[in-house]
């Protein structure tokens, strides 16, 4: 017997099929995941809250930094010189360097320009740093994003083989640029995949902190290491996140990230707890001040929007979505197999339960 909810969904399905000029059966056969969720959730009109239309939301966007976007475009044409010049000009801006290295490493997985650079300049520390990061990126692509029980033996073999090569390349990058924290961040990233012991990880972590005590990307990756799903426990993860945030407001997102990791792992409510409330409040304070102009603002607002929606703080969540605009390219959305759809469904939920905007 159909429930009232089933009947509503069937009605919406029939109405959408008519709008497209096809039969309900044809619509059912061609329905996408987004179509199914739209039928189940009945999306709102985001324009009522001053938000971009659903069709404008995308996870496929160029880098925010125009210069980096130009360098990426050149790399896709197998031109390595602009990348070399960009990385050579970072100085001690380690956060910017991390963004640029990760972006270029991602391009190097798909386009064979990095090997030309390495051949032209053997021993170049910038090329070595990108090469090490590229191997880590490749390893995770080979493994895939699914849980261990959903990952094949062949995927795991490629993952571990590539991580071994990445560890060797990262050691070489560290030797080539002793003062640069970026290869240490890469080593922190691969530590969980390599199943490094706590003692060894702590030595690597100390190496990163000695060069950049507040390295945000390093802290993000260390939190992953201490997660229950990798080398830690929920308690270790929260202890690390909260101790890090206490060091400096720029690390305020870590306790919110920890809450999200807990929700994903345990599928239990936490967003309305005192711990999550304090974490969200501290992150919002950061975003209301210096965080509004930081290089991490987009990611911080994305995880804030997720947490605020889960916490029932829908008006505040809508405000974060307003500031996020049309970009669904944060890592916070990529935990889902469809980052854009995760962004949209969270935004729909926030808007539906928020107070209606004044006209």
DABEL-V707250 format. One line per field, one symbol per residue. phi: phi as a letter, one per 40 degrees, with the letter a starting at -180 (. if undefined). psi: psi as a letter, one per 40 degrees, with the letter a starting at -180 (. if undefined). burial: + if it has 9 or more other C-alpha atoms within 8 Angstrom, else -. A space follows every 10 residues. Layout:
phi=???
psi=???
burial=???
//
This chain:
phi=.ccdcdcccc cccccccccc gbcccccccb ccdcdccccc bfdcccccbg bcddcccabb bcdccdcccc cccccccgcc dccccccccc gbcccccccc cccccccccb bcbccccccc bdgccccccc ccccccdcdc cccgcccdcb bccccccccc cccccccccc ccccccadcc cccccccccc dcccfccccc ccccdccccc badbdccccd ccdcdccdcb bbadccccdc cccccccacc bcccccdccc dcccccfbca ccccdccccc ccccccccbc ccbccbdccc cccccccccc cgcccccdcc ccccgccbbc ddcccccbcc ccdccccdcc cdbcccccc
psi=hhiddddddd ddddddddde fiidddddde hidddddddd egiihdddef iiideehieg iiidhddddd dddddeefhd dddddddeed bfgddddddd dddddddddd hgdddddddd ghehdddddd dddddddddd dddieiidee hidddddddd dddddddddd ddddddgdeh edddddddde dddefiiddd dddddddddd dgdfhddddd dddddeideb eaiddddddd dddddddide ededdddddd dddddefihe deiddddddd dddddddebd ddeieedddd dddddddddd eegddddddd ddddbehfei ddeediegdd dddddddddd ddeiihii.
burial=------+-+- -+++--++-- -+++-++--- -----++++- -----+--+- +++---+++- -------++- ++-+++-+++ -+++-++--+ ---+++++-+ +++++++++- ++++-+++-- ---+++++++ ++++++++++ -++------- +---++-+++ -++++++-++ ++++-+---+ ++++++++++ ++++-+---- +--++-+++- ++-+++++++ ++++++++-+ ++++-+++-+ ++-+++-+++ ++++++++++ +++------+ ++---++-++ -+++-++--- ++----++++ ++++++++++ +-++++++-+ ++-++-++++ --++----++ -+++++++++ +--+-----
//
